[in-house]
Amino acid sequence: MRLDRFINERMEEILTEWEAFAQTLLPAASQMTDLALRDHARQILQAIALDIETYQDPEQQIAKSQGLAPDTVDGESAASIHGALRQASNFSLLQLSAEYRALRATVLRLWLPQVNRMTSDVADEMVRFNEAIDQALAESVVTYSGRADHMRELFLAILGHDLRAPLSSMSMAGDLLIRMQVDATQAGDIGARVKRGTRLMSSMVDDLIGYTRTQLGGGMPTQLREVDVGDVCRAALADAHATHPATRFEIEADEGLGGQYDAVRLHQLLTNLMVNAAQYGTRGAAVRIEARAHPDAVTVAVTNDGPVIPSDSLESIFSPLIQLPGEGEAEERPRTSLGLGLFVAREIAVAHGGTLTVTSSAECGTSFTAHLPRAPAPKNAEG
């Protein structure tokens, strides 16, 4: 059977294997639907089959081998769109390349048993298939890299914007202390303003470091030891309240919340959730924290009564550079903020073998729940 016809006739079987492999590309794939995992795979395979079927003269073959394939209609092939969407879904470039490697192996593994004998036509089809796979991969990488470069530039621009506000506030405080004789009350207010500014910048730097580590492919590093999650919750609450002194925080914590955790990372996760809840919650309403003990895990839920998050935004809010409108105070992060807090919080939960999920409704408010196993799951040996 010709390879192009085989691809079209066995499309569903190939797509099933594509999806199964994509599900292993963690953590990005863990929150994606089956449809999102398949993405433009069908169109990519159809384009590959059409390419194999289409006549190619020697000059065209040489051009393609040099990466000079004819331009696609409107400059956007299925493969190029796939690359952009995978970047938006936080796949790494290595994971994107691995998808094509697995696709190449799957098609050849399923097709070759149908080949009765190796002929020049069969060899030509294999060459054309590999050229088409390489071309599709190149198109995906180009758009992936282009979008990544754009996001990096935007990231740096917003970082500068976010840092400007607390730095300006601290500079004004310094001017007041230099030019005026202030009494103890005024000095206390100025000191509190400086403290809030430094805490905000420190939080931004911590989130930025955490984000950078995950983008380098190593995941969020953790050092596990016996930790009481209740103690970490109360410490995080104190920091969140210092950042948002006008917000009321209420906590309920069970006994027996111990487990193997990284106390520093866990503190960062919970502080990010509480600060986020205060920033987006309704003024005057409390932020509620519930830490519950379970036989094999601990859960911490942070809830506010702010505006309902649309269902189609429940996953996107965990992506960097994504923020929804909130009821922030004047000194809080602007709406153009990096939006790293929830991204980093989820990465920390994943690093502990856990999950971070969100629900939002008018009746129950918006609740972020971290599910944290008490002991790390054993890691499978990599082959």
TALINKA-V70385 format. One record per helix or strand. SS is the DSSP state (H for helix, E for strand). FROM is the first residue (numbers start at 1). LEN is the number of residues. Records with the same first field share a line. If there is no record, write none. Layout:
SS=FROM-LEN, FROM-LEN
//
This chain:
H=3-7, 11-12, 28-4, 34-5, 41-13, 58-8, 73-3, 78-11, 93-20, 120-60, 184-32, 229-15, 263-18, 311-3, 316-3, 341-11
E=225-4, 249-5, 258-4, 287-7, 297-8, 355-7, 365-9
//
